[in-house]
Amino acid sequence: MNTLIDLIDLTVTRAGKTVLTGVDLTLSHGERLALIGPNGAGKTTLLRSIIGLEPIGAGRIRLFGEACTTERDFRKIRPRIGFLFQDSDDQLFCPTVLEDVAFGPLNLGCSEEEARGQAMSALERLGIALLAERINHRLSGGEKRLVCLAGLLAMKPDVLMLDEPTNGVDAENGQRLRQALHEYEGALLLVSHDDAFVAELATRAMLVRHGRLVAAEIHEHAHVHRHRHVHLGSE
Ligand SMILES: Nc1ncnc2c1ncn2[C@@H]1O[C@H](COP(=O)(O)OP(=O)(O)OP(=O)(O)O)[C@@H](O)[C@H]1O
């Protein structure tokens, strides 16, 4: 079974307004798909719908080959899909960094020692082991972003869904974040307005426009220095 996420003809309404219409999307093993599009297009809504945080009006969601309709169905698969929220403050809830990053593995049944080990290893991978004993609410925005990502990596999910992962992250930490994502072996679903990041990490891109998903291209071409851009397929 190769398809991890399979959305069929999804419609989602928020506050009486139809945000997504007739959305089909598949994500398979090894894929790194970027969702791009203007503010308010529905990218975050789509990510939230995938893991049952946003109710769907119509359509079907299959995750890891299983149809998901009830909260119980979604709860079972959520540990396999790490979701980086757009706002880190919605994600961090323990007093210290280490407690927060170890929370996922503990919740999955690891012993305290194992959970601490997995948490430290995730923090080291992102180059932020020195933050382990820090108080979460005193971290900078960029530090919080990396701590949230460490919390997801520590759970070893099959899929990472990242909503604006590079927001507020400086060049040095951004380099570590990209390195950790290159090394991550699972599938990726990225939402980002950072074209260079998308071009570096994604293998495929789709544009969310007028509530629908349209294929977009990622291509490479030469400027003063060589770099890759995101290009909208239909424009
Ligand atoms: N909590 C909410 N209640 C009602 N409507 C909402 C809520 N959050 C978002 N919306 C609306 O849903 C639509 C899609 O928003 P969404 O956050 O999914 O867009 P987005 O593509 O992720 O935007 P951005 O690039 O700005 O993050 C917008 O019209 C937005 O105003």
The ligand as a MOL file (V3000), in Angstrom:
LIG
                    3D

  0  0  0     0  0            999 V3000
M  V30 BEGIN CTAB
M  V30 COUNTS 31 33 0 0 0
M  V30 BEGIN ATOM
M  V30 1 N -11.2840 29.8720 12.5070 0
M  V30 2 C -11.8370 30.2530 11.3740 0
M  V30 3 N -13.1690 30.4670 11.2900 0
M  V30 4 C -13.7470 30.8540 10.1450 0
M  V30 5 N -13.0760 31.0460 8.9980 0
M  V30 6 C -11.7620 30.8590 9.0090 0
M  V30 7 C -11.0600 30.4460 10.1870 0
M  V30 8 N -9.7600 30.3520 9.8960 0
M  V30 9 C -9.6360 30.6640 8.6040 0
M  V30 10 N -10.8320 30.9820 8.0700 0
M  V30 11 C -11.0970 31.3850 6.6810 0
M  V30 12 O -10.9130 30.2760 5.8160 0
M  V30 13 C -10.2990 30.7030 4.5940 0
M  V30 14 C -9.0450 29.8820 4.3490 0
M  V30 15 O -8.0980 30.1790 5.3780 0
M  V30 16 P -6.7450 29.3840 5.5140 0
M  V30 17 O -6.1260 29.7540 6.8270 0
M  V30 18 O -6.9880 27.9510 5.2380 0
M  V30 19 O -5.9050 29.9920 4.3050 0
M  V30 20 P -4.3630 29.8510 3.9350 0
M  V30 21 O -4.3040 29.5340 2.4700 0
M  V30 22 O -3.6900 28.8940 4.8440 0
M  V30 23 O -3.8370 31.3370 4.1740 0
M  V30 24 P -2.3930 31.9300 4.6460 0
M  V30 25 O -1.4720 31.8090 3.4560 0
M  V30 26 O -2.7090 33.3540 4.9470 0
M  V30 27 O -1.9350 31.1620 5.8420 0
M  V30 28 C -10.0560 32.2050 4.7220 0
M  V30 29 O -11.1140 32.8690 4.0600 0
M  V30 30 C -10.0900 32.4420 6.1970 0
M  V30 31 O -10.5420 33.7620 6.4710 0
M  V30 END ATOM
M  V30 BEGIN BOND
M  V30 1 1 1 2
M  V30 2 1 2 3
M  V30 3 2 2 7
M  V30 4 2 3 4
M  V30 5 1 4 5
M  V30 6 2 5 6
M  V30 7 1 6 7
M  V30 8 1 6 10
M  V30 9 1 7 8
M  V30 10 2 8 9
M  V30 11 1 9 10
M  V30 12 1 10 11
M  V30 13 1 11 12
M  V30 14 1 11 30
M  V30 15 1 12 13
M  V30 16 1 13 14
M  V30 17 1 13 28
M  V30 18 1 14 15
M  V30 19 1 15 16
M  V30 20 2 16 17
M  V30 21 1 16 18
M  V30 22 1 16 19
M  V30 23 1 19 20
M  V30 24 2 20 21
M  V30 25 1 20 22
M  V30 26 1 20 23
M  V30 27 1 23 24
M  V30 28 2 24 25
M  V30 29 1 24 26
M  V30 30 1 24 27
M  V30 31 1 28 29
M  V30 32 1 28 30
M  V30 33 1 30 31
M  V30 END BOND
M  V30 END CTAB
M  END
